[in-house]
């Protein structure tokens, strides 16, 4: 038995020199707690706060309505009277050197185009409800990309690159701006496709992992069955879940304290656990559409089996957006009509037309459209020349996007494709230009929204892109 007069050396307690790693390890709970607090404090913040934007903020949030597969621009929003006049004739100029497949002569649109609103915008009979909103819409008719295949084209639209793994535009916006609501993610994707690039289309790549999208369902399940996976644990109440989370975070703090540098994946795990816990109080209510009125259901077409699926997507997009989610994507498949164009385009358009018009109408009525940017588009358009008897091939050389709200000029058409709609011809807008303009409307300079990785600074627009000031209000 040791007596009280024994020295530290006799007890084996002599002072020892500690390495930096040992010091961090032994003070893990202290430093780890500081690191965790800093991580959680910044989890809802972006790289640029409200007072640090590069340009005036015209849009606070984005809803991207993505039509996977490539609707035909010459059958929807890009009216080409000469295509009808020269139906069946050969294209009077060269087709692209690289084509996805061979096509024949010119094929007129099976649908009539009419002018709508004070703007006199031409819209085909495929979209009679969206057409009624023409005076709120900015049509971009000179979009063009660089890839003829779905996979590469989807990656180009979503990430700016069809060659390398890069963060998606939603992830870049999350990184730049963060969330307006700390209890919700800053980026949500509703029923995305799991093919043609898959998770890369909504991933964060080398950005911190918290900026990847929270996924609600996939295109393989009906919207009524879609939800955020593992949001609730039916076997435990909130008190028990909090205890479990505290234990997990205690272990995470220990690990953070032991490491000389804080690992991005561990940071993401810490943040995702805390966000998931906070989401349990708010997300279930937001994703539950049962509180909406019958009139809202009718507005979005949820009362009709044909329009119910996308109606639910659009209504959920509005609820998420107004609750503070920065970037919401709602996708709908599958507009890839190499044959049966008339039948299948008509079927798909009838499923999304009313919900899209309902979304625009609802946002406007709530005063949200002025600072919510709604975007409609796909990975490419389709050829004005026929594939087989009744189809069109992929066409990245000209296609149409439209925007509404969020700082764009309403009721205008910007740019032109050629007389038949094969190539972008006047005021051309490349995918990089689209991304640069999107960031500009959010108050961000696409050349300054960068992230250093692998020894260089990366950005959404790579080394390209210009802001299309012609569409900015």
N, C-alpha and C positions, 0 to 999 in steps of 0.2 A: 504494500500500500504506500503510495507516494505521499510525502508530507507537504504542507503548504509552503515550505521554504525552498522547495526545489526550483532550480533555474529552468528557463525555456529550453536550453541546450540539453539538460538532463532529461527533460520530458520529450525530447525529439521535436521541439517546436521552433527550432532555429529559423530565423528569417531566410527566405530563399528568393533568388532572382527569378522573376517570372518572364517568360517570353510573351510577346504580344498575343499570340494565340491562346496561351494559358490564361492571361489576364482577361481576355474576352470571354473565355469559357467559364471562368470562375465568377464573373460578373454578368453572366448571361441574362439573368432575370432583370437586371438593371438596364443594361444596354439593349437587350432584346425588347424590353417594354418600350424603350424610347424609339427603337426602329419600327416596332409595330405601330405605335401611335402615329409616327410620321407617315407610314404607309397608308394607314386608314384615313388620316386627315386628307391625304392627297388623292384618295381613290375616286372621289367624285369630282376632283378638279382636273382641268386640262392644262396643257402646257402654256396656254394663253388665257388669262383671266379676262373679265369683262372690260377692264381698263387697259388691256394690253393688245387689243386687236389691231391689226395692221390697217384696216379699212372700216368705214362705217358699217355697222351690222344691219343688213337688210333682211336676213332670215335667221331665226333662232333655232330652227329645227327642220328636218327633211323627212318627207315620206316618198319613198321610191317604189313606184308600181312597175315591177319588172315582168315583162311578157316573154317568158322563156321560150325560145325556139325561133323567134324572128317573124313577127307579123309583116305582111307586105305593105310597104309605105304607099305604093301606087294603087292599092286597093282600100286605103284607109284615110290618110290625111294629105297625100301629095297628088293632087289632081293633074292628070296628063291627057288633055284632049287629043293630042297628036297620037297618043297610044291607041285610042279608039279609032281614029281616022286611018291609021296605018296597020290595023290589026291583020295579022297573018303575013306581013311583009318581013323581009330580013332586016335586022338591025343595020342602019346605014353607016355605022362606024365600027371599029374593031372592038371585040370583047376583050376582057382582061387576059393577060398572058397566062395567069394562074387562075383556074376556076375549080370550084368544088366538084362540079359535074358539067357535062355538056348540055346546052340548051338550044332550042330551035329559033323559030321566028317570033316576032312580037305577039304578045297576047293581051288583048284589051281587058280592062277590069269588068267583071260581071255585075258590078254595082254602080248605080248612078251616084254622082256627086252633086251636092246642092250647097248654096251659100247660106250662111247663118249669121245672125246678129248684125250689129252696126259695122263690125269689122269686115263682114262679107267673106269670112273664112270658108274655104271649100272643105267639106267633110262628106265621106261616102255614107251610103245608107246602112253600112255596118255599125255605125256609132251615132244613132239618132239622139240619144240622151246626152252623150258627151258633147254633141254638136250644139246643144242648147246653152252650153257653158262657154261657147267659142270666144265671147268677149272677155273672158277671164284667162284665156290661154295664150301662151307664147309658143308658136310652132317653129321648130328649127328643122328646116328641110334640106340641110346640106351636111348632115352628119356623115362621117366616114371613118373607117377603121383600117385594120391591116391583116385580118385573119379570116379565111373562108370557112373554117371549121368551128362547130359550136364550142368545143372546149377552149380553144385558144381565144375565140371572140368573147366568151363569157369572162375569162380571166382578164382580158384587155379592158373590158368595161368596168369590171369590179375592182381590179388592182392596178391597172395602168400598164401591165406587162403580160404578154402572152408567152414569155420565154422563161422567166424566173419566178420563184416563190416570193411574192411581195405582199405587204399588208393591204387589206381591202379598203375601199374609200370610207366605209363606215368606221373602220378601225382608225384610220387617219383622223377622221372628224372627232371620234371619241378621244383620241390622244390630244388633239388640239384644243378641244372645248370641254371635255368631261361631260358629266350629266347635270341636268337642272334639278335632279331629285336623287339624293344619296341613297334612297331606298329602292331605286330601280337602276338597271343597267343603262348605259348611255347608248347602246347599240343593240337592236333587236331585229331578228329576221324571222318572218312568218312563212312557214311552209316552203323553205328553199328546196331547190333541186339538190340531190346528193350525187348527181353525175355531172359531167362536163366541167370539171374543176372542183366540184364538191365543196368541202369545207374551206378550201382556199379562197372561195368567193366571198366568204364572210369571216375569214380568219385574221389574225393579227401578225402572223409571220414573226419578224424580229422585233416588232413593237412589244412593250410589256403585255403579257397575256390577258390582263384584265380588259383590253380593248377589243378582243374578239367578240362576236355577236353572241347574245343569248338566243338560242333557237327555240321557236315554238312550232313543233310538229315538222313534218316534211311533206313534199308533194305526193307522197305515197299514201297519206291518210286523209280522210275528210276533215274539214276544218272543225267540225263539231267535236271530233275526237282529239284534236291537237291541243297540246298544252306544254308547259315548262316541266321537263322531266325532273323528278325527285325534289319538287318544290316543298312538299310536305311529307313528314314521316308519320304515318297513321298510328305507329306503335308507341309514340312518345308525345307528351304535351310540351308546351313552350318552355316550362321550367326545366324539364329533363333535357330538352334539346340545348338550352343555354348552358347547362352543366357540361354536357358532352362537348359543346363547342369551346367552352373555357378550357377544358382539359386538352383538347387538340391544339388550341392556340398557345397554351403553356408550353407544349412540346415544340411548337413552331418557334416560339420565342427563344427556347433553349438552342435550337438549331441555328437560328439567326445570330445569336450571340457567339456561337462557336466559329462561325465563318468569318474570314477576313473581309470578304465581299458578300453582299446580300444577293442571293441567286434570284433571277427573275421568276423562275417557275415557283419557287417557294413564296415569293412575294404574291404571286398570282393566287396561290393556294390560300394564303392568309386572307387576302381580299375577297376571294370568291366565297369562302366560308362565312365571313362577316356579312357580305352582300346577300348571300342566300338566306341567312337568318333574318336580315331586315326585310327582304322581299316577301317573307312569309306573312308579314302584316299588311302589305299593300298590294302585291301582285295578284293574289287570288281575287280580290275585289275588282281590280281593273280588268282582268281577263274573263271575268264572269259577265256576260252580256245580258243576263236575265233582268237586270234592273232598268234596261232601256225600254222606252215606250213602244207601243204598237206602231205609232206613226214613224218612229225612227227605223224600226224593222222594215216598214214599207219603203221608206226612203232609200235604204241600202239594198232592197230586194231580198231581204232575209225571209220574207213571207212566201217566196217562190222557190221551189226546189232547183230550178235552173240557175238562179242567181244567188242562192243561199251561201254557197261555199265562199265565193269571192266577196260577197256582201259582208260576211263575218270577218274576213281578213281586213277589209277596208274600215269597218267599224272599230275593230280592235286597234288598227293602226291609228285611228283618230284618238281613241282613249289613251293609248300609250304616249302618243305625241303630246297631248294636252296635259299629261301627267309628268312630263319632264324628260322623256326619252329623246335624245338628240337625233338619232337616225333610225328610222323604221323602214324596213323593206318588206313589201308584200308581193309575193311571186305567184304567177299563174302559168301553167303549162297546158298544151305543148303546141306552139304555133309553127310547126315545121312541115308545111304542106307541099311536099314534092309532087303530090297528086291529090285529087279531090279538094282542090283549093276552095271552090265555091261552097261545098257542103261543110267542110271543117272550119274554115274561117268564119262562116256565118254562125256556126254552132258556138265557137269560142267567144266571138264578139258578143253574142247574145247573153253569155254568162258573166261578162265583165262590164258591159256598157252601163247598165243601171247602177251597179255599185260604185263605179268610178264617178259618175255624175252625182250620186248621192253624197259621196265623200266631199267633193268640191262644194256642193250646196250647203252641206252641214258645216264645214269649216268656215265658209263665208258668213253664214248666219250667226255663228258663235264668235265672230271677230278674230278667228285664228288664221284665216287665209293670208292676211297681210304680212304675217311674219313666219308662216309655215310654207316652205317650198315643196310643192308636189311635182314629182317628175314621173313621166310615163315613157317607157322605151324598152328596147330589147338589145340583144347582142349584135344584130345587124338587120338589114331589110331583105328584100327578095328581088329577083331579077324581073325586068319587064318582058323578058323572053320566056317562052314556054318550056317547061320540062315535061316531056310526055304529052298527053292530051290535055290535062287540066291541072297543072302544077307550076310552081316557080322554084328556082334554086336559091341558095344562099347568096346574098349580095352585101358585102361589107363596104362597097365603094360609094354607096349612097343610101341613106335611110333617114327616117324622121323621128325626132324626139319632141316632146312638148313639156313645157313647165307652166305652173300656175302659182300665183301668190309670191311670197318671199322675195320681193324686190325686183321682179322681172316686169317688163312692159306688157300689159295685158292687151289682147286683141290684135296681135301682130304676127306676121310670118317673117322669119329671118332666113336668108339664104335660099338657094335654089339648086335642084338637081337639073340634069340636062332635059331636053324635050321629052325623053322617054323614061327618065328616072333611073338610068344605069349608073351614072357617075355624079358625085357632087360637083357643081359647076361654078356657082356664084357664092361668095362669102362662105367658103368652106369651113366647117367646124370639125376638127379632128377630136378623137376621144380625149387626148391630152388637153385640148382647149375646153372641152366640156368639164373636165375635172378642175381645171384652173378657174373657170367661171363659177362652178359650184362652191369652191372654197372662198372665192372673192365675195360671193353673196353672203357667206357666213362670217365675213370680216377677216379672212385669213389670206395672206400672200402665199401662193403655192410655192414660191421660190424660198420662202423663209420657214415654212412648216416642214422641218427636216428632223431626221433622227440619225445619229451616228451609229454605224454598225459595220463591223469588218473593216474599219479603217477609212471609211468614207461617209459622207452625209447623203442619206437617201431622202427622196420625196415622192409623193404620189405621181407627179408628172415627169419623173426621171430628169431629163435635161431638156424637156420640151414644154409646150403649152403656152397659150396666150389667153387673156381674159377677153371674152366676147362682149365688149361694152355696148354693142348694138342692141342687146336684149335687156340691158340693165335699166331699170326705171330711174 
